[in-house]
Amino acid sequence: MSTKLSVNINKIATLRNSRGGSNPDVVKAAIDCQLFGADGITVHPRPDERHIRYSDVRAIKSVISTEFNIEGNPLEDKFVALVLEVKPTQVTLVPDEPGQLTSNHGWDTIGKADYLRNIIAVFKKAGIRVSIFVDPVEAMVAAAVNTGTDRVELYTEAYAKNFQSNKEAAIKDYVNAAKVANEKMLGINAGHDLDLENLKYFAQHIPGLLEVSIGHALISDALYYGLENSVQLYKRQLKPLAPKGGNQ
């Protein structure tokens, strides 16, 4: 089966907020991404609401039927309350610092094991699937199973940064991390700086990749290709390889 594409629409909200008002319409963008073939919608509301607002999250949940993924730091009580209220398909826990521009590291699943175990239990009790952001470090992936999480999301900035210079070396740690996740029966998601150049190679080499969350690159490409074409272009990169050989 193809890896699912969840479209992160934060950057659409950033554009809207730069002028105020409601143009572009973030809720309509979520509806349209779903219509254009996205398997899911991702949002990452931050405490200062500098892009996605908490009101956006509530409004989007009421109009989409595809998977809904809310990312954020559960240290914020406001975030936890929002997730429990909205009850998305999935919550992705990210260890962002206050005011951080974008996510830049995964959880210490060993040092923060007790905290993660407790907060993950809160979301799972509400029937929400949980994924946690992790670096492609085998020990951190292995320890994630002790937190009770359903999935890990591999943080792919390092892969994207090194893809052009040496793609085999760039993906090595991710392949090893994915193997550990599979052995531990953890689902695998991935995200950060994946784009039309590096996505196909990543998807074809990560065993058991269930979902990618892509925002910045896809929304940037939409400026040139249009939103519908961009969603389809990204989905095309995620199609599994056709079987080789066989009788015609």
Backbone as JSON, one array per atom type, in Angstrom:
{
  "sequence": "MSTKLSVNINKIATLRNSRGGSNPDVVKAAIDCQLFGADGITVHPRPDERHIRYSDVRAIKSVISTEFNIEGNPLEDKFVALVLEVKPTQVTLVPDEPGQLTSNHGWDTIGKADYLRNIIAVFKKAGIRVSIFVDPVEAMVAAAVNTGTDRVELYTEAYAKNFQSNKEAAIKDYVNAAKVANEKMLGINAGHDLDLENLKYFAQHIPGLLEVSIGHALISDALYYGLENSVQLYKRQLKPLAPKGGNQ",
  "N": [[0.83, -1.19, 0.0], [0.34, 2.33, -0.59], [2.23, 4.91, 1.02], [0.67, 7.18, 3.25], [-0.28, 10.58, 2.63], [-0.2, 13.38, 4.55], [-1.21, 16.65, 4.62], [0.29, 19.5, 5.77], [-1.02, 22.47, 6.78], [-0.1, 24.8, 7.92], [1.48, 26.88, 6.77], [-0.26, 28.18, 5.06], [-1.91, 29.42, 6.86], [-0.03, 31.14, 7.97], [0.41, 32.95, 5.87], [-2.16, 34.07, 5.69], [-2.32, 35.32, 8.23], [-0.41, 37.28, 7.98], [-1.56, 39.47, 6.85], [-3.91, 39.75, 8.17], [-7.48, 39.33, 8.57], [-9.23, 36.93, 6.53], [-8.09, 35.74, 4.32], [-5.67, 33.88, 2.67], [-8.29, 31.39, 2.97], [-8.15, 29.27, 5.56], [-9.65, 27.09, 6.45], [-11.09, 26.39, 4.17], [-8.91, 25.66, 2.62], [-8.13, 23.3, 3.87], [-10.37, 21.69, 3.34], [-10.18, 21.65, 0.55], [-7.66, 20.44, 0.12], [-8.22, 17.87, 1.02], [-10.19, 17.22, -0.87], [-8.58, 17.22, -3.13], [-7.1, 14.96, -2.84], [-5.49, 14.47, -0.59], [-4.52, 12.41, 2.11], [-4.73, 13.06, 4.69], [-4.95, 15.81, 7.04], [-2.75, 18.04, 8.54], [-2.07, 20.05, 11.38], [-0.31, 22.48, 13.33], [-0.71, 23.98, 16.0], [0.63, 26.68, 17.77], [1.53, 28.15, 20.98], [1.45, 30.99, 20.73], [-0.15, 31.3, 18.58], [0.73, 32.02, 16.02], [0.47, 31.11, 13.47], [-1.46, 28.7, 12.65], [-4.52, 28.97, 14.3], [-6.18, 28.31, 17.41], [-8.91, 28.33, 17.09], [-9.08, 27.75, 14.39], [-8.4, 25.05, 14.36], [-10.58, 23.84, 15.62], [-12.58, 24.52, 13.78], [-11.73, 23.23, 11.43], [-11.83, 20.53, 12.14], [-14.56, 20.07, 12.12], [-15.32, 19.99, 9.48], [-13.91, 18.25, 7.82], [-13.4, 14.9, 6.6], [-11.35, 13.21, 6.32], [-8.24, 11.87, 7.73], [-7.18, 13.56, 10.67], [-4.56, 15.31, 12.03], [-3.02, 16.57, 14.8], [-0.32, 18.47, 15.8], [2.03, 19.2, 18.41], [3.38, 20.59, 21.52], [2.97, 18.84, 24.43], [3.46, 19.9, 26.92], [2.2, 22.26, 27.17], [-0.66, 23.18, 28.71], [-2.91, 24.23, 27.51], [-2.76, 23.25, 24.93], [-3.06, 20.47, 25.34], [-5.67, 20.42, 26.35], [-7.07, 21.34, 24.1], [-6.65, 19.25, 22.22], [-7.91, 17.11, 23.51], [-10.49, 18.06, 23.49], [-11.09, 18.36, 20.71], [-10.5, 15.88, 19.64], [-8.8, 14.51, 17.52], [-7.81, 12.29, 14.8], [-5.19, 11.6, 15.21], [-2.61, 12.56, 17.47], [0.41, 14.25, 17.41], [3.23, 14.37, 19.26], [5.51, 16.85, 20.02], [8.67, 18.09, 20.99], [8.85, 21.05, 21.23], [10.33, 24.23, 22.0], [9.19, 27.19, 23.76], [8.29, 29.78, 21.52], [9.86, 28.79, 19.5], [11.03, 28.61, 16.14], [10.63, 26.51, 14.27], [10.1, 22.94, 14.41], [12.9, 21.13, 15.67], [14.16, 18.93, 16.77], [14.0, 15.61, 18.18], [12.23, 13.7, 20.75], [13.76, 12.86, 23.89], [13.52, 9.82, 24.53], [14.33, 8.16, 26.51], [15.26, 9.62, 28.81], [12.95, 11.13, 29.22], [10.99, 9.29, 29.61], [9.1, 8.59, 31.67], [7.49, 10.88, 31.84], [6.48, 11.02, 29.18], [5.12, 8.58, 29.03], [3.02, 9.0, 30.84], [1.6, 11.24, 29.76], [0.94, 10.34, 27.23], [-0.78, 8.27, 27.85], [-3.0, 9.71, 28.65], [-4.03, 10.78, 26.26], [-4.49, 8.44, 24.79], [-6.42, 7.2, 26.32], [-8.56, 8.75, 25.64], [-9.1, 7.81, 23.17], [-7.45, 8.55, 21.08], [-5.04, 8.25, 18.57], [-1.52, 8.09, 19.04], [1.51, 9.66, 18.17], [5.02, 10.15, 18.39], [7.6, 12.55, 18.06], [10.78, 11.74, 16.9], [14.35, 11.52, 16.74], [16.47, 9.96, 14.24], [17.67, 7.74, 15.79], [18.7, 4.74, 16.92], [18.53, 3.81, 19.61], [16.78, 5.63, 20.78], [14.46, 5.19, 19.35], [13.99, 2.52, 20.0], [13.51, 2.78, 22.75], [11.17, 4.17, 22.71], [9.01, 2.48, 22.6], [8.45, 1.86, 25.21], [7.04, 3.98, 26.15], [4.44, 3.77, 25.45], [3.48, 4.81, 23.12], [1.82, 4.82, 19.91], [2.95, 5.24, 17.45], [6.03, 6.38, 15.91], [7.39, 9.44, 14.77], [9.7, 10.01, 12.41], [12.2, 12.41, 12.4], [13.13, 14.29, 9.77], [14.97, 16.23, 8.88], [17.82, 16.07, 8.78], [18.21, 14.07, 6.88], [17.11, 15.32, 4.58], [18.81, 17.51, 4.35], [21.26, 16.36, 3.67], [20.78, 14.91, 1.42], [21.3, 15.58, -1.31], [24.07, 15.53, -1.52], [24.92, 12.96, -0.73], [22.95, 10.55, -0.95], [22.66, 7.88, -0.16], [24.16, 7.68, 2.22], [22.77, 9.58, 3.65], [20.3, 8.45, 4.19], [20.8, 6.22, 5.69], [20.78, 6.06, 8.62], [18.09, 6.37, 9.03], [16.9, 4.15, 7.85], [17.92, 2.16, 9.52], [16.75, 2.97, 11.94], [14.08, 2.65, 11.32], [13.91, -0.1, 11.0], [14.25, -0.92, 13.64], [11.95, 0.18, 14.76], [10.01, -1.34, 13.43], [10.61, -3.87, 14.44], [9.86, -3.45, 17.06], [7.21, -3.19, 16.81], [6.13, -0.69, 16.3], [4.35, 1.89, 14.68], [5.33, 3.82, 11.78], [5.87, 7.14, 11.03], [6.83, 10.11, 9.21], [8.56, 13.25, 8.78], [9.49, 16.62, 7.9], [11.04, 18.87, 5.98], [10.84, 17.23, 3.75], [10.51, 16.82, 0.24], [9.71, 17.28, -3.3], [11.97, 16.33, -4.53], [13.36, 14.63, -2.78], [11.56, 12.89, -1.62], [10.51, 10.5, -2.84], [12.69, 8.68, -2.89], [13.13, 8.39, -0.17], [10.69, 7.25, 0.72], [10.73, 4.84, -0.64], [12.75, 3.46, 0.57], [12.35, 3.19, 3.28], [11.26, 0.83, 5.39], [7.94, -0.09, 6.03], [6.81, 2.45, 6.21], [4.25, 4.52, 7.12], [3.04, 7.06, 6.95], [3.56, 10.39, 5.79], [4.1, 13.73, 6.76], [3.73, 16.76, 5.3], [4.41, 20.12, 4.73], [5.67, 22.89, 4.38], [7.26, 22.66, 1.96], [5.4, 21.6, 0.12], [3.32, 23.54, 0.1], [4.81, 25.69, -0.8], [5.5, 24.76, -3.37], [2.98, 24.82, -4.43], [2.6, 27.44, -5.16], [3.62, 27.6, -7.67], [2.71, 25.36, -9.11], [0.07, 25.08, -8.43], [-2.4, 24.18, -5.98], [-3.9, 21.77, -6.15], [-2.49, 20.28, -8.13], [-0.03, 20.08, -6.84], [-0.57, 18.53, -4.53], [-1.21, 16.14, -5.83], [1.2, 15.61, -7.16], [2.91, 15.09, -5.01], [1.67, 12.87, -3.89], [2.12, 11.08, -5.91], [4.82, 10.55, -5.66], [4.8, 8.79, -3.6], [3.84, 6.38, -4.36], [4.01, 2.84, -4.39], [6.77, 0.83, -5.58], [6.48, -0.8, -8.74], [6.05, -4.32, -9.14], [8.82, -6.34, -10.2], [9.53, -8.12, -13.23], [7.75, -11.2, -14.03], [5.11, -12.9, -15.71], [3.55, -11.79, -18.69]],
  "CA": [[0.0, 0.0, 0.0], [1.07, 3.59, -0.62], [2.34, 5.72, 2.22], [-0.32, 8.25, 3.25], [0.19, 11.96, 2.62], [-0.93, 14.35, 5.36], [-0.76, 17.98, 4.22], [0.36, 20.47, 6.85], [-1.49, 23.75, 6.21], [0.36, 25.94, 8.72], [1.99, 28.0, 5.98], [-1.41, 28.92, 4.55], [-2.32, 30.28, 7.97], [0.99, 32.19, 8.09], [0.1, 33.94, 4.84], [-3.36, 34.78, 6.12], [-2.05, 36.15, 9.39], [0.47, 38.39, 7.64], [-2.39, 40.61, 6.48], [-5.14, 39.79, 8.92], [-8.62, 38.89, 7.78], [-9.42, 35.48, 6.33], [-7.62, 35.38, 2.98], [-6.46, 32.74, 2.21], [-9.18, 30.74, 3.92], [-7.47, 28.06, 6.03], [-10.61, 25.99, 6.51], [-11.32, 25.98, 2.77], [-7.7, 24.97, 2.16], [-8.21, 21.93, 4.39], [-11.39, 21.0, 2.54], [-9.67, 21.46, -0.81], [-6.59, 19.42, 0.14], [-8.92, 16.6, 1.1], [-10.82, 17.01, -2.18], [-7.54, 16.99, -4.13], [-6.5, 13.64, -2.65], [-4.7, 14.3, 0.63], [-5.03, 11.36, 3.0], [-4.88, 13.64, 6.01], [-4.62, 17.22, 7.24], [-1.96, 18.27, 9.75], [-1.92, 21.42, 11.88], [0.57, 22.57, 14.5], [-0.99, 25.25, 16.7], [1.59, 27.05, 18.8], [0.88, 28.97, 22.02], [1.22, 32.38, 20.3], [-1.08, 31.24, 17.44], [1.29, 32.84, 14.95], [-0.05, 30.65, 12.17], [-2.75, 28.06, 12.94], [-5.16, 29.39, 15.54], [-6.97, 27.26, 18.05], [-10.24, 28.36, 16.45], [-8.94, 27.04, 13.1], [-8.39, 23.61, 14.63], [-11.97, 23.45, 15.86], [-13.36, 24.66, 12.55], [-11.3, 22.21, 10.47], [-12.33, 19.23, 12.58], [-15.99, 19.95, 11.84], [-15.64, 19.98, 8.04], [-13.17, 17.25, 7.04], [-13.67, 13.51, 6.93], [-10.08, 12.48, 6.25], [-7.53, 11.86, 9.01], [-6.8, 14.86, 11.21], [-3.37, 15.16, 12.87], [-2.63, 17.8, 15.5], [1.03, 18.42, 16.36], [2.32, 20.22, 19.41], [4.08, 20.23, 22.75], [1.98, 18.59, 25.48], [3.76, 20.65, 28.14], [1.23, 23.35, 27.2], [-1.98, 22.7, 29.12], [-3.88, 24.69, 26.51], [-2.68, 22.31, 23.81], [-3.66, 19.2, 25.77], [-7.12, 20.63, 26.43], [-7.58, 21.43, 22.74], [-6.63, 17.92, 21.62], [-8.96, 16.3, 24.14], [-11.77, 18.6, 23.03], [-11.3, 18.13, 19.28], [-10.37, 14.43, 19.4], [-8.35, 14.2, 16.16], [-7.4, 10.9, 14.56], [-3.83, 11.41, 15.75], [-1.86, 13.67, 18.02], [1.85, 14.05, 17.3], [3.85, 15.13, 20.34], [6.77, 17.44, 19.55], [9.28, 18.82, 22.11], [9.2, 22.42, 20.87], [10.5, 25.23, 23.04], [8.36, 28.37, 23.5], [8.82, 30.72, 20.54], [10.72, 28.12, 18.52], [10.58, 28.87, 14.78], [10.1, 25.26, 13.73], [10.59, 21.78, 15.16], [14.28, 20.87, 15.27], [14.76, 17.75, 17.42], [13.03, 14.66, 18.7], [12.17, 13.47, 22.2], [14.65, 11.95, 24.6], [12.55, 8.82, 24.99], [14.89, 7.5, 27.7], [15.21, 10.56, 29.92], [11.59, 11.64, 29.39], [10.1, 8.13, 29.49], [7.98, 8.65, 32.6], [6.59, 11.97, 31.42], [5.8, 10.62, 27.95], [4.19, 7.49, 29.35], [1.85, 9.55, 31.51], [0.8, 12.1, 28.89], [0.42, 9.5, 26.14], [-1.92, 7.54, 28.4], [-4.14, 10.64, 28.68], [-4.6, 10.85, 24.91], [-4.99, 7.12, 24.38], [-7.67, 6.97, 27.05], [-9.59, 9.47, 24.89], [-9.27, 7.16, 21.88], [-6.66, 9.27, 20.08], [-3.76, 7.62, 18.23], [-0.41, 8.95, 19.44], [2.82, 9.54, 17.54], [5.98, 11.06, 19.01], [8.69, 13.0, 17.2], [12.06, 11.18, 17.34], [15.5, 11.55, 15.83], [16.76, 8.61, 13.73], [18.65, 7.14, 16.69], [18.11, 3.43, 17.24], [18.24, 3.7, 21.03], [15.6, 6.44, 21.07], [13.31, 4.49, 18.77], [13.75, 1.32, 20.81], [12.94, 3.18, 24.04], [9.84, 4.74, 22.5], [7.98, 1.47, 22.85], [8.15, 1.87, 26.65], [6.18, 5.13, 26.46], [3.07, 3.45, 25.09], [3.07, 5.46, 21.87], [1.43, 3.94, 18.81], [3.85, 5.46, 16.32], [7.08, 7.39, 15.99], [7.59, 10.23, 13.55], [11.12, 10.25, 12.2], [12.51, 13.8, 12.07], [13.89, 14.05, 8.53], [15.78, 17.36, 8.43], [19.19, 15.64, 8.45], [18.12, 13.37, 5.6], [16.89, 16.29, 3.51], [20.0, 18.36, 4.25], [22.39, 15.63, 3.09], [20.31, 14.07, 0.32], [21.94, 15.9, -2.59], [25.5, 15.21, -1.53], [25.12, 11.52, -0.61], [21.63, 10.07, -0.5], [22.8, 6.59, 0.53], [24.58, 7.96, 3.58], [21.73, 10.39, 4.3], [19.15, 7.64, 4.61], [21.24, 5.03, 6.44], [20.29, 6.05, 10.0], [16.62, 6.25, 9.0], [16.61, 2.75, 7.56], [18.19, 1.41, 10.75], [15.74, 3.34, 12.93], [12.81, 2.04, 10.89], [13.99, -1.53, 11.3], [14.01, -1.06, 15.07], [10.53, 0.45, 14.98], [9.26, -2.51, 12.97], [10.84, -4.95, 15.4], [9.14, -3.12, 18.29], [5.79, -3.08, 16.44], [5.73, 0.71, 16.3], [4.09, 2.46, 13.37], [6.34, 4.79, 11.37], [5.56, 8.34, 10.26], [8.05, 10.9, 8.96], [8.3, 14.6, 8.33], [10.34, 17.8, 8.02], [11.86, 19.18, 4.8], [10.65, 16.32, 2.62], [10.02, 17.57, -0.91], [9.55, 16.5, -4.52], [13.24, 15.74, -4.94], [13.88, 13.59, -1.88], [10.49, 12.09, -1.0], [10.37, 9.16, -3.41], [13.8, 7.84, -2.42], [12.88, 8.11, 1.24], [9.55, 6.33, 0.86], [11.07, 3.53, -1.2], [13.8, 2.8, 1.36], [11.98, 3.07, 4.69], [10.29, -0.25, 5.5], [6.81, 0.12, 6.91], [6.46, 3.87, 6.32], [2.8, 4.63, 7.04], [2.53, 8.4, 6.7], [4.45, 11.55, 5.83], [3.44, 15.02, 6.95], [4.51, 17.72, 4.51], [3.76, 21.42, 4.67], [6.39, 24.01, 3.78], [7.64, 22.42, 0.57], [4.2, 21.41, -0.71], [2.65, 24.83, -0.06], [5.68, 26.5, -1.68], [5.31, 24.27, -4.74], [1.64, 25.2, -4.89], [2.68, 28.77, -5.77], [3.96, 27.43, -9.08], [1.95, 24.28, -9.74], [-1.3, 25.03, -7.95], [-2.55, 23.29, -4.83], [-4.34, 20.43, -6.56], [-1.38, 19.61, -8.8], [1.02, 19.8, -5.87], [-0.99, 17.38, -3.75], [-1.09, 14.95, -6.67], [2.61, 15.36, -7.4], [3.47, 14.46, -3.82], [1.11, 11.52, -3.76], [2.77, 10.24, -6.92], [6.13, 10.13, -5.14], [4.6, 7.8, -2.55], [3.34, 5.12, -4.9], [5.0, 1.76, -4.25], [7.4, 0.35, -6.8], [5.81, -1.91, -9.42], [6.83, -5.56, -9.05], [9.65, -6.61, -11.36], [9.39, -9.44, -13.86], [6.39, -11.75, -14.07], [4.59, -13.17, -17.04], [2.57, -10.87, -19.22]],
  "C": [[0.87, 1.25, 0.0], [1.14, 4.22, 0.77], [1.33, 6.86, 2.14], [0.36, 9.62, 3.3], [-0.74, 12.81, 3.48], [-0.35, 15.73, 5.05], [-0.85, 18.92, 5.42], [0.03, 21.85, 6.27], [-1.09, 24.95, 7.04], [0.77, 27.14, 7.89], [0.86, 28.81, 5.33], [-1.91, 29.88, 5.62], [-1.31, 31.42, 8.18], [0.73, 33.32, 7.1], [-1.13, 34.75, 5.23], [-3.06, 35.77, 7.23], [-1.17, 37.35, 9.08], [-0.29, 39.65, 7.25], [-3.64, 40.76, 7.35], [-6.29, 39.31, 8.04], [-8.65, 37.38, 7.63], [-8.99, 35.01, 4.94], [-6.11, 35.12, 3.02], [-7.24, 32.07, 3.35], [-8.59, 29.39, 4.32], [-8.42, 26.87, 6.05], [-10.92, 25.48, 5.11], [-10.11, 25.23, 2.23], [-7.7, 23.53, 2.64], [-9.22, 21.1, 3.6], [-10.86, 20.68, 1.16], [-8.56, 20.42, -0.86], [-7.2, 18.03, 0.22], [-9.53, 16.24, -0.25], [-9.78, 16.63, -3.23], [-6.77, 15.69, -3.9], [-5.65, 13.45, -1.43], [-5.36, 13.25, 1.52], [-5.25, 11.88, 4.41], [-4.55, 15.12, 5.99], [-3.88, 17.33, 8.57], [-1.96, 19.75, 10.09], [-1.02, 21.38, 13.1], [0.31, 23.91, 15.17], [0.04, 25.51, 17.78], [0.94, 28.02, 19.79], [0.58, 30.4, 21.58], [0.28, 32.46, 19.09], [-0.59, 32.06, 16.24], [0.94, 32.33, 13.56], [-1.41, 29.99, 12.41], [-3.27, 28.54, 14.3], [-5.96, 28.22, 16.13], [-8.37, 27.2, 17.47], [-10.22, 27.67, 15.09], [-9.05, 25.54, 13.31], [-9.82, 23.12, 14.83], [-12.79, 23.48, 14.58], [-13.01, 23.57, 11.54], [-11.87, 20.85, 10.85], [-13.79, 19.01, 12.17], [-16.32, 19.79, 10.36], [-14.88, 18.94, 7.23], [-13.52, 15.85, 7.52], [-12.42, 12.65, 6.86], [-9.39, 12.52, 7.61], [-7.1, 13.28, 9.4], [-5.69, 14.63, 12.23], [-3.03, 16.51, 13.48], [-1.27, 17.6, 16.13], [1.17, 19.48, 17.44], [3.01, 19.67, 20.63], [3.06, 20.05, 23.87], [2.31, 19.24, 26.82], [2.81, 21.84, 28.3], [-0.14, 22.79, 27.55], [-3.06, 23.06, 28.11], [-3.92, 23.75, 25.32], [-3.35, 20.99, 24.17], [-5.17, 19.32, 25.8], [-7.75, 20.69, 25.04], [-7.69, 20.05, 22.1], [-7.75, 17.06, 22.2], [-10.35, 16.78, 23.75], [-12.08, 18.19, 21.6], [-11.3, 16.64, 18.92], [-10.01, 14.13, 17.94], [-8.06, 12.71, 16.01], [-6.09, 10.62, 15.28], [-3.33, 12.69, 16.38], [-0.38, 13.31, 17.93], [2.54, 14.96, 18.31], [5.26, 15.54, 19.95], [7.37, 18.27, 20.69], [9.75, 20.22, 21.74], [9.41, 23.27, 22.11], [9.58, 26.42, 22.74], [9.04, 29.32, 22.52], [9.7, 30.1, 19.47], [10.16, 28.3, 17.12], [9.95, 27.64, 14.15], [10.69, 24.1, 14.53], [12.01, 21.43, 14.72], [14.94, 19.71, 16.02], [13.63, 16.86, 17.94], [13.1, 14.54, 20.21], [13.35, 12.61, 22.67], [13.74, 10.9, 25.23], [13.06, 8.0, 26.18], [14.74, 8.42, 28.91], [13.81, 11.06, 30.24], [10.55, 10.52, 29.37], [8.88, 8.23, 30.41], [6.97, 9.72, 32.2], [5.79, 11.56, 30.18], [4.77, 9.53, 28.22], [2.9, 8.04, 29.95], [0.98, 10.38, 30.57], [0.21, 11.31, 27.73], [-0.81, 8.73, 26.62], [-3.17, 8.41, 28.43], [-4.82, 10.68, 27.31], [-5.18, 9.51, 24.47], [-6.29, 6.76, 25.1], [-8.83, 7.63, 26.34], [-9.8, 8.89, 23.5], [-8.51, 7.82, 20.75], [-5.35, 8.53, 19.83], [-2.63, 8.61, 18.53], [0.85, 8.61, 18.66], [3.76, 10.52, 18.24], [7.15, 11.31, 18.07], [10.01, 12.44, 17.73], [13.12, 11.39, 16.28], [15.78, 10.12, 15.37], [17.9, 7.95, 14.5], [18.04, 5.84, 17.18], [17.71, 3.32, 18.7], [16.97, 4.47, 21.4], [14.34, 5.8, 20.5], [12.97, 3.27, 19.6], [13.08, 1.68, 22.13], [11.53, 3.73, 23.9], [8.74, 3.75, 22.81], [7.57, 1.46, 24.32], [7.25, 3.03, 27.06], [4.71, 4.84, 26.19], [2.6, 4.11, 23.82], [2.7, 4.42, 20.81], [2.43, 4.02, 17.66], [4.99, 6.39, 16.74], [7.11, 8.15, 14.68], [9.07, 10.56, 13.43], [11.34, 11.68, 11.7], [13.53, 13.8, 10.93], [14.73, 15.23, 8.05], [17.19, 16.92, 8.0], [19.21, 14.9, 7.11], [18.01, 14.37, 4.46], [18.14, 17.15, 3.27], [21.12, 17.67, 3.49], [22.03, 14.82, 1.84], [21.09, 14.33, -0.97], [23.39, 15.46, -2.64], [25.76, 13.7, -1.47], [23.84, 10.89, -0.06], [21.71, 8.73, 0.23], [23.2, 6.79, 1.99], [23.48, 8.7, 4.35], [20.61, 9.53, 4.87], [19.52, 6.49, 5.54], [20.65, 4.97, 7.85], [18.77, 5.86, 10.05], [16.19, 4.82, 8.72], [16.81, 1.92, 8.82], [17.15, 1.71, 11.83], [14.4, 2.7, 12.59], [12.79, 0.54, 11.18], [13.72, -1.8, 12.78], [12.53, -0.85, 15.37], [9.67, -0.73, 14.56], [9.41, -3.67, 13.94], [10.03, -4.73, 16.69], [7.63, -2.95, 18.04], [5.27, -1.65, 16.58], [5.45, 1.16, 14.88], [5.09, 3.56, 13.07], [5.72, 5.91, 10.55], [6.88, 9.09, 10.02], [7.66, 12.3, 8.52], [9.39, 15.58, 8.67], [11.28, 17.87, 6.81], [11.82, 18.11, 3.71], [10.04, 17.11, 1.46], [9.99, 16.67, -2.15], [10.84, 15.84, -4.99], [13.64, 14.55, -4.07], [12.83, 12.62, -1.35], [10.42, 10.66, -1.54], [11.45, 8.22, -2.89], [13.58, 7.44, -0.97], [11.79, 7.05, 1.4], [9.89, 4.93, 0.37], [12.08, 2.77, -0.34], [13.47, 2.64, 2.84], [10.91, 1.99, 4.83], [9.17, 0.08, 6.49], [6.4, 1.56, 7.11], [4.96, 4.05, 6.09], [2.34, 6.0, 6.55], [3.66, 9.41, 6.69], [3.6, 12.79, 6.0], [4.3, 16.07, 6.28], [3.74, 19.03, 4.4], [4.53, 22.44, 3.87], [6.68, 23.8, 2.3], [6.41, 22.31, -0.33], [3.47, 22.74, -0.94], [3.49, 25.76, -0.93], [5.53, 26.07, -3.12], [3.96, 24.68, -5.31], [1.62, 26.6, -5.51], [2.94, 28.67, -7.27], [3.03, 26.44, -9.79], [0.46, 24.3, -9.43], [-1.44, 23.99, -6.85], [-2.96, 21.88, -5.24], [-3.21, 19.65, -7.21], [-0.3, 19.22, -7.8], [0.66, 18.6, -5.0], [-0.81, 16.1, -4.56], [0.36, 14.6, -6.97], [3.26, 14.66, -6.21], [2.94, 13.05, -3.62], [1.76, 10.56, -4.75], [4.12, 9.74, -6.44], [6.0, 8.98, -4.14], [4.06, 6.47, -3.06], [4.41, 4.04, -4.78], [5.56, 1.37, -5.6], [6.59, -0.8, -7.42], [6.66, -3.16, -9.31], [7.61, -5.82, -10.34], [9.36, -8.0, -11.91], [7.94, -9.89, -13.88], [5.97, -11.96, -15.5], [3.54, -12.18, -17.45], [1.33, -11.61, -19.69]]
}
